[in-house]
Amino acid sequence: MKADNKTLLLQLLQQHKELGISNQIDYDKFYLYLIITHSTAIEGSTVTEVEALLLFDEGITAKGKPMVEQLMNLDLKNAYEYGREWIKNHEDITIDILVTLASKVMARTGSEYNSLGGNFDASKGKLRKLNVTAGAGGRSYMNWMKVPQKLEAFCNELNARRKALDSGDIAAIYELSFWAHYELVTIHPWADGNGRTSRLLMNLLQMEYDVLPTKVLKEDEGEYIQALIDTRENEDIEIFLNCMAELHCTHLKYDIEQYVKSVEVVDKTDLTKKMVDKWSIKLSIAEKLVDILLFMADKDEIKTETIVSVFGFTETTAKRYLRQLTEFGYLEAHGGNKNRTYSKKD
């Protein structure tokens, strides 16, 4: 990783920590949901962050979205939840644990394959027994017969690097996680789910050492994929390490800017008092309305179901609060009653 990328990354992480951004209500949950939604989006899912939230927390499926896409998201959520607990034990990462992670990623969308190399079930995380390419006309990954040996060597090196790692060297932790991502996706052990499982492993290594997980957004896909290609063609891991560091810095900057902007615009005490004075509403109601505005500070839109899920209000109460915020000029409503969403009013 370039020295300037390393310096910027550490500065932004420190600023993120000092601002207390991670202390916001349900921050870890929503951050993880964002990672999951975008990881599946890179693989073709069209499920949005709002739809994923309702699917994960309320079991509400998104109308008009293919069930396979929703299952992709549910499976990846289960894989993250399993992996997050497992990695706390700091055990060696083996082929068996990678197979377990892959089986959770592909649990309800994996297929059974009958190939010349033999039969295998992707939903069980089984290693591929056929050769694969990176899309139509794309490069071929290593011969399937080499995969077990390469995967064993990868696990051995990964565990050796983990043992030698200084847990206080934050930049080194990220470098290790980015390296592991690149190596695993390059080996391409499975017929499907390699990208999701490699990003999962990257995030689990970051969680193991308690650093903020890296998110790869759908809009990063072009730059991210190109970095993988360039790294392979040039046999230079620094290309991918720097790409991932720069993406992480970009997202940290954005999150910090949005948080600072929300704090500048919405001071809870002042805004609560203003609502009470201007609209003659009870202090307890004003506080709840302000909480909703603070929650929305870094979100483009929300639905009534989101407010019900996050704050524990009844649907009737949530609708009333959102209607009040709209009438007071803080929010703008979009769509009919069944599919209504709310956004911050400029």
Number of C-alpha atoms within 10 A of each C-alpha: 19 12 9 9 19 19 11 14 22 15 13 18 19 12 15 18 14 10 13 11 15 14 10 10 14 11 12 13 10 13 15 16 21 19 24 27 27 25 25 22 20 19 15 12 20 16 23 14 19 20 21 23 22 18 18 17 12 13 11 13 17 17 8 7 14 13 12 12 19 22 19 28 24 21 21 27 21 16 23 23 12 14 23 18 12 14 18 14 9 13 10 15 17 17 18 11 15 22 20 19 24 30 23 26 31 26 22 16 19 20 15 13 16 12 12 8 13 10 14 19 18 25 20 20 26 20 23 25 21 18 16 19 13 10 8 6 7 9 11 11 16 16 15 19 14 11 19 15 9 16 20 14 13 19 18 16 13 20 16 12 13 18 12 9 14 12 14 9 10 20 17 15 23 27 21 20 25 27 18 21 24 23 16 22 19 17 19 27 29 24 23 21 24 20 20 24 28 24 23 25 24 24 25 22 25 22 20 18 18 13 16 19 19 23 22 20 19 18 11 13 16 10 13 17 13 14 21 18 16 14 17 15 9 10 10 11 18 17 19 25 24 19 19 25 21 18 18 22 21 13 16 20 17 13 15 18 13 15 19 15 13 17 13 9 12 16 12 16 10 9 16 22 15 13 19 16 12 9 12 10 13 12 14 10 14 22 18 14 21 19 16 18 21 20 18 18 20 16 14 11 18 20 21 22 22 20 21 18 16 14 14 12 15 14 15 10 14 22 17 13 20 24 16 15 22 17 12 13 12 16 21 18 20 13 9 8 8 8 9 12 20 21 19 19 11 7
